[in-house]
Amino acid sequence: MLVRKGEDFMHPKRSHKFEDVHREMFIQVCRDYASLPTVENLKMHQIRFFYEGLREELKHTTKPTR
């Protein structure tokens, strides 16, 4: 599950595809963990592990300001 607008986010029906979610998680992990060696070889479980480490921070930093 992704984080958008300060909350857990599930793409609308039929567009919450593995490829889309994996791509977005991968990009976020690469941005926030720039020192990871050979990121192109990360497995999905590794990407999820690092993304989960960012989840609360992402909720805070993506929360809309009102």
N, C-alpha and C positions, 0 to 999 in steps of 0.2 A: 504494500500500500504506500502511496506517495503522500507527500505533504504539500498542501497548497493553501494559501490564505490562512495560515496559522492552524490548520486542522488536517486530520487524516483525510485523504482524498481518494475516491474510487472513480475512475473514468466512467462516463455513462455506458450503459449496456453496449456490448459488442466492441467497445473500443479500449477496454482495459486489457489489452493484449500483452503477453509476456514480452514481446519485442519492444513495445512502447515503454513499458514500465522499466524494463531492464536498461534501456537506453538512457532514460531520464535519471535513474539511480546511478548508473555508471558515470554520467557527466558530472553529477553532483559530487560523487566520491572523488573523481579526478580533480575537481576544483578544490575541494577541501582537504584532501590528503595528497598534495602535490609531490611529496617525497616518496610515495610508494614506488617501488621498483617494478618495472615491466607490467604496468596496469593493463595492458592489452591481454595479458595471460590470466587475469583474475577470473575465478569461477563465480557463478551466480551466488552461491552461498557466501563467498567472501565479500562480494559487493553488498549483499544484504546485511552482513555483519557490520561493515563500515557505515552503511546508510543508517542502520538502526542507532549507531553511535551519534549520528547527527540529528536524529528525529526531533528531540526536544528543542534543540537550537533552531532547527528549521521552522518549527511551530512558532517560536518566539520571533524570529526574524522575518517571517512571511506574514505575520498577523497584520491585517489591515489597520491603519490608523484612522481613527474617527474623530 
